[in-house]
Amino acid sequence: MTSGEEKRLAYLDAMGIQRWARRSQALPETSSASSVKGEAEDVDAGEPAAQGEVALLGWDELQARVASCTLCPLHKGRTQAVFGVGDHAARWMIIGEAPGADEDRQGEPFVGRAGKLLDAMLLAIGLKREQVYIANIVKCRPPNNRDPLPEEAAACAPYLQRQIALIQPKIILAVGRIAAHHLLKTDQSMGALRGQRFYYADTDIPIVTTYHPAYLLRSPKEKRKAWADLQFAHRIFSEATLGQ
């Protein structure tokens, strides 16, 4: 067994997945590709103009804009905006819900226990954290870790759209219900969305959904489903990059 395979199996153990799961766990069936619009909903007067301006920004200007953003009330309670982290040329983009308390303090998405589990999930399919780009639907922590409100997500949407446009990832992994609902403009359950290939806005960037690591920490029995989602996403990515 190679050292790389030993490392992969170690990360599967960290996720609580039995080592034989990769050989015997069937991948979810790919539904016929559904094109799902990912455009931001209209927001209050003045914000569409901001959206047009954001679409022209480079990385440094975009991060500065997010750091000083006051478009929704969430800015009043933040320690700092959580812009995103990772490789600006990443082929995988991971999109979650919103910063929590740890993320608000450190200024980086997916830290703490949920972040460690996400790292293990990525390593299980051969990806290091620094090889992907990680962002959230909203950039400021909602009070008491509540779900972001639709108007808060809409205010932040131009920032996320610009991040996606700058990176041009080969695949987006929507992590958790809120991220999936926002990107796919749906209210279907995670059970209904899993195992399907969607597309971001009017692009050919595939979107695959899976459970949020924080949910998996509370419901460890669902880790096997998350592993199947990762396998499915990796297969979609391989198809998207075939011959490149």
Helices and strands as residue ranges (DSSP letters): H 3-15, H 21-24, E 34-36, H 47-54, H 59-67, G 73-77, E 85-86, E 92-96, H 101-106, H 112-124, G 129-131, E 133-136, G 143-145, H 150-167, E 171-175, H 177-184, H 190-193, E 198-200, E 206-210, H 213-218, G 220-222, H 223-240
